[in-house]
Amino acid sequence: MLTAFARAFKTPDLRKKLLFTLGIIVLFRLGSHIPVPGVSYKNVQICVDQAGSSNGLFGLVNMFSGGALLQITIFALGIMPYITASIILQLLTVVIPKLETLKKEGQSGTAKITQYTRYLTVALAILQGTGLVATARTGALFQGCQVASQIVPNRSIFTTVVMVVTMTAGTCVVMWLGELITDRGIGNGMSILMFISIAAGFIGALWAIKEQGKIADGWVEFGVVMLVGLAMVGLVVFVEQAQRRIPVQYAKRMIGRRAYGGTSTYIPLKVNQAGIIPVIFASSLLYIPALVVQFSGSTAGWATWIQKHFVKGDHPYYIAVYFLLIVFFAFFYVAISFNPEEVADNMKKYGGFIPGIRAGRPTAEYLSYVLNRITWPGSLYLGLIALVPTMALAGFGANQNFPFGGTSILIIVGVGLETVKQIESQLQQRNYEGFLR
């Protein structure tokens, strides 16, 4: 692996792409530490020290922003508005016929959908930025901090507008940086920025586990966490690489005097066909009750019940609902992202068939049957990965957004594998050994 990495830097064009990507990452992390105008940086640091580590309500978004959310920097919203916009557009493609038609038009249609995604990202950034500023002004961003209400000293309309515009512009810059990595870097720009945001909190979170430990000055707890983390990474790598390959045979066709077709290939169906999307959906949905209680300020019985059962991630009710939502969204997302009838029609159009299965409707039914069979273990795997680290690390004082938690470990391993494959494919084009050899 180290030899292949050295050869990658010896290749001029690949070296330029790697250095360009590293430069963009540096700019991204630099912007995550520049405060938004109108914010008292001193009070923010006081609140982060007092209540930042225990803030579970905004912990998920803070994790995706690399800690920039609670610091209220120009990149506070991070990549989340773009991720949300992409998911919304992907869901609307199934519902709105015009978007489905654009998706089938190829590169031109994809470019238009990308443009719509950018517009929706800006709208979501304005909405989320306004919510963040309002939360910071009321002091609800840091519960338990004495100076939380003084984070934004000037509460004029002009200051509020400047803060929202600055964070929206920061989101646009993050989106642009991600596209630059995709076009001029090593690819997967948005995913790499998400990877960097999550990985940025690794060292601090691991050291916090050591500081909170009681056995041998915390080194025993630190070692246990590292072993659990390595075991979870190995499991995720194994399952993420697992796939069911359905063989496809193409019949020979005579066009003039030449014979075409007659080749054999396969349809790769991953065990985790839905990826990280079900976990993000379930996490976001479970944040809604806590947000309603926080902004309503109610002390009624229903509000107390929600605070008791659905704010902390270690309550049995929260764990059960979280697991069921992940399983549901796994099936839901696979159903809208993979259409067996469309795949069967395309195979029939080009003379392809599955050995032993008739073309057309029987092929679609067979694909649907296989997809449902492998989605069950995939959804259960997602639920266990999302919950086991949370429950295992709860005894060490780690919150549910610790880097070895379910959401973060799935993203880090998934993006890491895709990036390695991306670089490996470029190395193989130049007859060099890849990372995985």
C-alpha positions, 0 to 999 in steps of 0.5 A: 500500500505504501509503495502504491501511494509513493507511485501515485505521487510519482505520477505527475497528473495524479500527484497534482490531483492529490495535492489539489485535494489536500489544498481544498481540505485545508481551506475547508478546515480553515473556514470551519474556524472563522467565526461569523460576524456578530458572534461573541467568540469569547462567550462561544468558547465558554459555552463550548467548554461548559456544555458543548460535549453534552449537547446531544440535540445539535450533536448530529449536525455538529458532527457533520460540520466538523464541530463548526456548528457549535463554534458558529463559524462561516461553515457552521452549516457544513455539507448538511444542506447539500446532503438534504437537498440531494436526498429530497431531489432523489425522492422527488424523482420518483414522485414527479414525472418531469424529474424522472424524465430528466434523469433518463435524458443522460448527462444533460438531464443530470446537469439540470437536476444538479442545478435544482439541487444547488438552488434547493441547497441555498434555500435550505441553507437560508432556512437552517441558518435562520434557525441557528441564529434564532437558537443562538440568540435565545440561548437554547444552543447551549443549555446549561451555559450561563452566558448562552444568551450573550453569544449574539450581543447585537440582536438587530435585524441587520446583524441577523441578516448578515449572519444568515447571509454569511452562513449561506455563503459559507454553504455555497463555498463548501458546495463549490469546494466539493465540486472542485474536488470532484472535477479537478481532484480525486473525485467524490468531493462531497463525500470527502468533505463529509469524511474530513468533517467527521474525522476532524473530531476523532482525536479529541473524542478519543482523548476525552474517553481517556480523560473520563476513564477511571481504570489506570488513568483511563488507558484501559477504557481507551484501549477497549474503545480502540478494540471495539472501533477496530472490530466495528470497522472490520465488520463494516468493511466486510458487509459493505463489500458483500454483494449478490451477483446475479448472472446475466447472459446476452444472446448473440445478434447478427447485424449484417455479417457480424455477430454481436452479444453472446457475453456474460455479465452480472448484476451486483446487488449489495447487501447494504443497498441503501448505504447510510441514507436510512441512518440519516433519515432515522436520526433526523426524524428522531430529532424532531420531537426534541426540537418541538419541545425545546422551541415550544418551551412547554412543561406539560406532561407530554413534553416531560415524557419526550424529554425523558424518553427521546432526548438521550440515545440510551433509553430503551424507547429511543433505541427501539424506535431508532432501530425500527425506523432504520429498517423501515427506511432501508426498505423504503429507500431500496424500493425507490432507488432500484426498479426491478421492472426497469432493469428487466425491461432494459435487459429484454431490450438488449437481448439479456436474460437471467439463466433459468428465468424468462425475460420480462415480468418473471425477471422483474419478480425474481429481482424483486424477490432477491432484493427483498431477501438481501435487504433484510440482513442489510437493514438489520446490519444497519440497525445493529451498527448504529446502536451497538457502539452507542450502547457499548460506549455509553458506559464510558460517558461518550455521547451518541455522536461519538466518532465510533458511533454508527452514523460516523463509522458507516460514513468514514468506512464507506467514503474511505473504500470509495476513495481508495477504489477511485485512486486504485482505478487511476493507478491501474490505468497506468499499470501500477499496483493499487492500494488493495494489492 
